[in-house]
Amino acid sequence: SPTIETSKTWQEELDEVLNVDTPCEGRREISINILKRASEITADLTAALQDQDIEKLAPKKLAYGKALLGLQAFQKQLVNDIIPDFLTKTVPKLIDETPKIISALSEKGPTEISNDLIKKGQEVVTKARDISQDPSMLQSTIDDLRRELKNVVKSTPSGIDEPSYTVIKSVEDSYEIRQYEGYSVCSIVSNAADSSSSDASPDTPIMDIVSSSKSFNTLASYIFGENANEQKLRMTTPVILESKDGNGVMSFVLPRGVNAFSAPFPTSEKIALRDVSAGGVVAVRSFTGIATEGEVSRQKAKLEEALKGDGFQYDPASFKVLQYNPPYTVPWVRRNEVSFAVSVSDDMLPPPKTFESEDASSFFSAPEAGD
């Protein structure tokens, strides 16, 4: 049975119990140990109530402490951003787009729509038959479902690659400076004249819900096999949003071992493939909740203020928003980031990597998932 480390605080043990990756047997043993510390917990609870300090019960360095802070932030966001934006921007946009959607469906005609549904139905039946006849495929599907269920409450999703980076400076509760390895992306431009909201900030790369959905679906279709090779690619993270020439650009990171040359050619002329060179240095600020236009603007301002205060030179035109989670992750643990390219002195940079001694997979390995 697992060994219980009594040197840990009860808060750290509670964090392990709440961690979805903790084995059931280990969770039971730790829970029993926590119950034995009832007097200690009572004393901390009393002190927290007297001092009105939630940090004594839920330290922000622990995952459940971060989640509580995220929940508080999300409640404010709901009132200040999400509901007002939905009523003033999303609803009018959906009303404007409804005739276009109906027109597009009518152009397809009932036969084409019916054929599409039949094709998708046949794919589902074929997939189900393959799973039922192949035990290894069935186990793989079960493992995938388990992982996705865990990702509902994980700030960094597990089982998904992201570009590798080295943290070269970290300022608690503010920002960190990273140097990235090379990676590649598939991107799509959303024309501002056609899709962005009329009152959107020109330098905040947040698309309205309709434009975002269209761009996301086009890129996802490419990843899932709508390309010249009919090749399905693995999902990655994060989704990257930026502004270029007044237009919003959405990008998906390509999987490990795939670059702009080797990636399957897109069948959609809207999609572009691009390599991002290794060695890029960026300043990143993380936040939870939903990446609304208002929240992104606030986090951007905080990052700029911190960088100026610490004397870093940054490129305003390089601003990006990074979103790491699937849509079903609960808002208060979601991992979002804003970033700028920054200039740093050579003595801050890590030694260059030697490609001969490095495994290629390390350049796209994700950090440990879960917090």
N, C-alpha and C positions, 0 to 999 in steps of 0.2 A: 504494500500500500504506500501512497505518497508520503514523503516526509514533510511535516509541517514545520516551517521556519518561524519559531516564536519571536525571532528578532524583528519580524515585520509588525507594523502597526495594524490595528484592527481595520483601519481604513484601506490599507494595502491588501489585506486579506479579503475584504468585501469587494474590492475591485477585481480580484481574481475570481470570486464567486460569480460576479456579474459578467465576466468575460466569456463570450460565447465559444471561445476556443478552449476553455478549461474543460478537461474530461469530466464526465459525470462522477466518477469515483473520487477524483481530486476535489470536485466541488462539494461533495458530501463531507469529506474529511475536514476541509477548511471551514465549512459551515458549523460543524461541531466545535471546532476550536474557537470560532467567533463567539458562540454561545457561552463558552467558558469565561469570556472576558466581559460579561455583562456589567460588572461594577465599573470597569474602565470606560465602557461605552456610555454608561449613565453619567459619569463624571464629565466626560467630554460634551455630552448633550446639554447638561446643566450650564457648563461654561459657555457653550455656543449661544444658548438662549440669553444668558446674562449679558454677554458682550455683543449680541446680535451679529455674530460672525459665523457664517455658514462654512467658511474655510476650515474651521476646526472639525467639521463633520464630513465635508466633501472637498478635500484639497484639490485645487485646480490642476495640479500636476498629474492627477489620476484621471483615468478615462471617464468614470462616472461623475467626477467633479467638473470636468470639461463639458460633459453632456448637460449637467444642470445649468452651467453658465450659458451654454448654447440654447437651452430651452428658454431662459430668460430673454436672451437676445432675440430669439425667434418671435416671442410674444410681442415685443416692441415692433419688430419688423412687420408682423401681421397687421398691426394697427396703422403704422406709419407709411408702409409701402405697398404691401401685397393687396390688401382690400381696396385702397384708393386706386392703385394702378389697374386692378381688375375692372373696376367700375368705369374709370375714365379713359382707359386705353384699350384693354383687351376686348370688352364687350362691343364698343364701336367698331373695332377692327374686325371682329368676327361678323358683325352685321354687314360691313362693307364687303367682306370676302365671300359671304354665303352665295350670292348670285354667281360668282366666278366658279365656286365649287360645283354648284348645280349645273352650270354650263359645261364644265369639263366632264362631268358624269354623263350628260346628255350627248356630248360629242362621241363618247365611247360607244354608246348604244347598248341595249340590253344583251345582245349576243356576246359582245366583247367582255362586258362585265361578268356575264355568266361563265364564259370560258376562263376568265381569271380566277373566279371562285372555284371552279372545278379543278383547275391546275393546282391551286393551293391545297384543296382538299385531298387530291391525289398524293401530294408531297407529304402531307400529315399522315395519311394511311401507310405510305411506303416507309416513312420514318418509324412509325409504331410497329410495323411488321419486322423491320430490321432489328429494333430494340428487343422485341419478344424472342427472336431467334438467335440472338448473340448475347450470351451472359456477360461478356466483358463490356459490351456496349450498354447493357442495362445497368451494370455497376457504375460505369462512367456517367450515365445520365443521372443516377441517384446521387453520385458525388457532386455533380454540377448543381443539382437542386439544393443539396445541403449547403453548398458554398454560397449560392445566391440567397438562401434564407438568412445565412449569417450576415451577408452584406447589407441586409436591411438596417442593421444597427452598427455598422462599421464605418468609421470616417474614411479609412483607406480600404477600398475593396480588395479582397484576396483573390488570388488566381488570375490576376490581370497584370500584364506588363506595363511599365511606364518608363520613360527615359531615365537613365541613370545619371546621378549628379553627386557632387561632393559639397558638403556644407563647409564653407571656409570662414564664416562668421555668423554668430547667432546672438540676437538681442532678445531676451525673454519678454514675452507679451508684446513684441513689436515686429521684428522682421528677421530674416536670415539672408545671407549672401551665398549663392550657389554657383558652382561651375558645372556646366552640363557636358555630358558626352554627346556625340553626334546622334541624331535620329532623323527620321523622315516622316512626312505628313501628306495626307490627301486633304485638299482644301476646296471650299466653295465660297464665292463672293455673293453677298446679298446686296443688290443695288439699292442705294439709299432712296432714290427717287420713287422706286416701286414699293418698298417694303418697310422702311423705318418709320417710326412714329414721328409726327410733325414736330413734337416738342422734345424729342430725344436730344441729348447732348452729343455734339458731333464727335467728341473724343472719348465717349464711353461706349465700348463695343458690345452693348446689350441689345439684341434684336427683339422685336415684338414677338408675341407667342406664335403668330402665323408664320413669319419669316424664319424664326428659329426652328419650328417644326418642319418646314419645307427643307431647310438646309440639312438638319439632322437626318431626316428620312432619306434624302438623296445620298448622303455620305454613308449611312447605315446600309442602304441597298447595295452600294459599291462593295462594302466590306463583306456583306452576306452573299455575294456572288453575281451581282449585276455588273459584270465587267467582261472584257473581251475573252477571257479564259474561263468564265463562269467559275472562278476560283473563290472559295470562301476563306476569309482571313480571320485571324483571332481578334477579338475585341481588346482594346487597350484603353489606357487612361493617361492624361486627362483630355477632355474636350477643350480646345483653345479658341478663345474669341479675341479678336483684335480689330482695329480700324485701319483701313488703308484707302487713301484718296477719298475720304468721306463715306466709304462703303464698309459694311460689316463683313468680316471674314471669319468663317468657322472652319476649324481643322481637327481631324482625327489623327492621332499618332499611329503610324504603321507598325506592325508587329516586329519583333526581333528578327533580324536577318533579311528584312525586306526594305529596299530603298527605292528611290524614284525610278531607277533604271530597271530593277527586277520586279517591281510591282506590276500586277496585271493592268493592262491599259483600260482606262475608264470608257464606258460606252456613253456616258453623259458628258457632253462638251462643257458642262459647267464645272466639272471637277478637274483640279490641277494637282500634280504630284511634285513634291519639292523636298530636297535634302536640307537639313539644318546642320551647319558645321559644328564640330566639336569645339569646346573651349569657351563657349558663350558664358558670360558672367552676369547674373541677374540678382536683383534684390526682390524678395518675395514676402508678402504679408498674408497670413492665413486668416480665414474667418468661417464661421458656420452659418447655417440658415440657407436662405434662397438668395441667389446672386441677382437681386433686383437692380434696376438702374440707380436707385437712391442709395442702396447699400454699397454698391460698387464705387459710387462717387465718394462716399464717406471713407471707405477703406483706402481708396486711392489717395485722398487728401492726407490721411494719417501716415501712409507710407512716404509720401513726399515730404511731409513735415519732419519725420524721423531721419530721412536720408540727408536733408538739408542741415538738420541739427548735428549730425555726425560728420558732416563735411564731404559726403559722397557726391560725385558728379553722375547724373543719370540722364538718359535720353527720353524726353517726354513722348516722342513719337513711337517708342518701343512698347508702350503700355499694352498689357495683355491681361485677360481674365482666364483662369484655369478652373475647370469644374471636373471633379474626380469621380462622382458617384452615379450609379444608375438611378433612374427616376424614383424607384420605390424606397430608397434609403430615407429614413426619417429626417426631417429638416434640421433638427438641433444637433445632429452629429455629422452632417454633411461637410465635406472638405472643399472649400473654395479658396482661391488665391488670386491676388493681384500682383503684378510684377512690372519692373522696369529693368532694362539693360543698364548696368553701371560700370564705371571705370574704377579699377582697384590697382594698387601698387603691386609690382611683381613679387614682393616678399610675402604677400597674402596668398598667392596662388600655390596650390599643391604641386609636387613634382610631376612632370609629364608622365603619362602612362606609357609603358613599353608594350606594344601590341603583341610581340612574340611571346611574352610571358603571361598575357591575360587571356582568359577564356572569353570568347566572343559574347557569350550570354551575359557576362557581367555588365556590358554596356547598356543593356535594356532591362536589367533586373529591378524589380520593384522593392522598396523598403519593406520591412516586416509589416504586414497588415494588422489592423487592430491597434488600439491604443492602450 
